[in-house]
Amino acid sequence: QVRLVESGGGLVQPGESLRLSCAASGILFSLYTMRWYRQAPGKQRDMVAQITTGGRTNYADSVKGRFTISRDNAKNTVDLQMNNLKPEDTAVYYCSAGQFGASDYWGQGTQVTVSS
């Protein structure tokens, strides 16, 4: 059974940092592109960052320079370091695992709230 479990969300003030982590099981982790998405209330789910099997990364323009995605194939984890958080970063954050351009598996999400 495939499981993706996110952790690390919470309530922070603008300008602060959070580190999200996603632990995967039931898949051969190193063969999957891992992505972080987010969904704010009333909005569509958008991709925030991805890291390929070869370690290549891509980011949404809105988070470039502030967020960093990384993976540890030995631990089957993918992290999202989020710095200089803004109120507009408030959303539920989801990790996904996929091959061939699609996201095949999803976690349950973790809430990030940025508010003063």
N, C-alpha and C positions, 0 to 999 in steps of 0.2 A: 504494500500500500504506500502510495506516494504522499508525503506530508511536507509542507512548507510552513514553518512557524516563525512569525515575526515577533520581535521584541524590541524594547527600547523607546517606545513612544512615551509622550507625556506632555505636560504643560510647561512652557518656557516663556521667558520674556523676549521681546524683539532684541536681536543682536546676540542672543545666546546660541549655544550649540547643543545638538543631540546626535547620538550615534544609534542608528537602527541596525539590527542584525536579523538575518533570516537563516534558520537552520533547516537543511533539506535532508530527507531520508527517503529511501525507496527508489532512488534513481542513481544512475552513474553520473554523479554530479559534474565531473570534469568534462562531460560531453554536452553539457547544456549551456546555452546562453542564459544568463541571469539578468533580470530586469527589476527595477523598482518603478511602480506606478503610484499615482495618488489620485484621490477623488474627493473633491470638496462638495459640500451639500448643494444639490441642484445642478451640479456640473458633471461633465463626462469624465471618465477615467483616462488620465493622460500619462504617458510614459515620462519618467523623470530621468532615469539613467539606465544604461545597460552595460554589461561587460561580457565579451564573447569568450569562447573557450580558449582563445589565444591571448586573452587579457586586454583586447582592444576595448576602449570605453567610448561611450557617446552620452551626451547630456542634452536635456532640454535647454533652450536658450535662457529660460528664466532662472536656472540654477547654476549655470556655468560659472566657475570661479568660486562658488560657495559650497557645492556638494561634491563629494568624492565617493565613487563606488569602488569596492575592492572585493576580492574573493580569496578564499583559502580552500583549495581543493582537498587538502589533507583533513580539514575539519568539516567539509561540506557546508560552508557558510558563505554568505555574501553580506557585506556591510554597506551602509550608506552613512557616511559622515556628513553631517549638515551643520554648516557654520553660518554665522550672521543671519540667523533665521528672521523672517519677516512675517507679519500677520497673514499675508497672502500664501504662505506656505502651509497654513492650517488645512489639514485634510486627513483622511484615512490613507495610510500608506500600505501598499501591497507589494509583496515580491512575487515574481513568477519565474518559472523555468520553461525553456522552450528550445526547440530545434527547428531548423529550416525556416526561420523567420517568424514563427508563431509562438505564442505563449501557451504551453500545454497544461501547465499546472499552476495553481494559485494558492497563496496563503490566505488566512482569514482576515488579515489587516491589523494595523496598529494605529491608534489615533495620535496625531501630532497637533497640538494647539499652541499657537504663538499669540500671546496676548499680554498686554501690560495691565 
